[in-house]
Amino acid sequence: MKSTSPAVVVCVLGLILSAIVSAHAAVEVNDRTDVSLEVFVACAADGAGEIVDLTGPLHTIITFTINDNNVSGFFRFQPQGISGTGETTGEKYRGTGVTQESFKTSLQNGQANLTFVNNFRIIGPGPGNNFLVHETSHFTIDANGTVTVSHDNFSVDCK
């Protein structure tokens, strides 16, 4: 059996990597999956709180692109008809909102931007039974690997 020299292997791997980095490639996933989750809603049951059992479809979109020397992507998760029942009160609830993230990174120098937004809502009957989670965060990293922007705004409310 003839063996291949290390120099040839390195050369071939270099050509493959070069082709991958300079190629324009995109991947997209568009999916709908049934989910089941339990969420504690602190403001439910007149402030006593209760666990809400939720089920239903979650729509997911994922894109990922390699363009020259950049990688970028986008993720989005959105409930579509998720509903459930409070374990204590038997009240009906709906899961709504959207969670998404986008990013862009340079394959040459490591510069990167990342933005994340989460609006997670469990909506109950009448006033005071709505559990609202909101988060917005953004990070920027420069070519030296230094975080130049770091922002995170997080809140949880019952309305």
C-alpha positions, 0 to 999 in steps of 0.5 A, spaced: 500 500 500 502 506 497 502 512 503 501 519 501 506 524 503 504 529 509 506 535 504 501 532 499 495 531 505 497 539 507 496 541 500 490 538 499 487 540 505 489 547 504 485 547 497 479 544 500 479 549 506 480 555 501 474 552 496 470 552 502 472 559 505 471 562 498 465 559 496 458 562 497 454 557 501 447 557 504 443 553 509 436 554 511 431 550 515 424 551 516 421 547 521 414 546 525 415 541 531 410 540 537 413 542 543 411 540 551 413 545 556 411 547 563 412 554 566 411 557 573 406 563 572 407 567 578 402 572 577 396 566 576 391 564 581 390 571 584 398 571 585 399 564 588 402 562 582 401 556 578 404 551 573 401 551 566 402 545 562 403 548 554 403 544 548 403 545 541 407 547 534 413 551 534 415 554 528 423 554 527 427 558 521 434 557 521 439 560 516 446 560 515 451 563 510 458 563 508 460 568 504 467 569 502 470 570 509 464 571 513 459 567 516 452 569 518 446 566 521 439 567 523 435 563 528 427 564 529 423 561 534 415 562 534 409 559 537 403 558 533 397 555 537 401 553 543 396 553 549 395 550 555 392 549 562 393 551 569 394 545 574 391 549 580 385 553 577 384 549 570 384 556 567 386 556 559 393 560 557 396 561 550 404 561 549 406 567 544 412 571 542 418 570 538 425 569 540 430 570 535 438 571 534 442 574 528 450 573 528 455 575 523 463 573 524 469 574 520 473 568 518 479 572 517 480 577 523 474 574 528 470 580 528 463 579 530 456 581 532 451 578 535 444 580 537 439 576 541 431 578 542 426 574 546 419 575 547 416 569 551 409 570 553 404 566 557 397 569 556 392 568 561 384 570 562 383 576 565 388 582 568 394 580 572 395 573 569 400 574 563 407 572 564 411 576 560 419 575 559 423 580 555 430 580 553 434 584 548 442 583 548 447 585 543 455 584 543 460 586 538 467 583 538 473 587 534 479 584 530 483 584 537 478 579 540 476 585 545 468 586 546 467 593 545 459 593 546 456 589 551 448 590 552 443 586 556 436 588 557 432 583 561 425 584 564 420 579 567 413 582 568 406 580 570 400 584 567 
